[in-house]
Amino acid sequence: MTLDKMLGKIGKKRLPFKAGLAVACQFVSDNGGEIFEEDESVKLTLNGEEAHCFQLYPDIDYFYYEC
């Protein structure tokens, strides 16, 4: 499964940010990718794909991402 497809599945579940991020990071780690903490997001890289995961608003606790 690609990073984009996995993140899409996580996003559709409407998980809280920390729970969604934990699932995403575990997927990336299990598949040999890399995880980088940035200012307001976490960058995930896997097989040439790159995504930024973030909580869009502090008062809305959902997992969001951009590839």
RAMOMO-V452799 format. One record per helix or strand. SS is the DSSP state (H for helix, E for strand). FROM is the first residue (numbers start at 1). TO is the last residue. If there is no record, write none. Layout:
# RAMOMO-V452799
ss=(SS:SS)
from=(FROM:FROM)
to=(TO:TO)
This chain:
# RAMOMO-V452799
ss=(H:H:E:E:E:E:E:E)
from=(3:17:34:42:49:57:60:64)
to=(12:30:37:46:54:57:60:66)
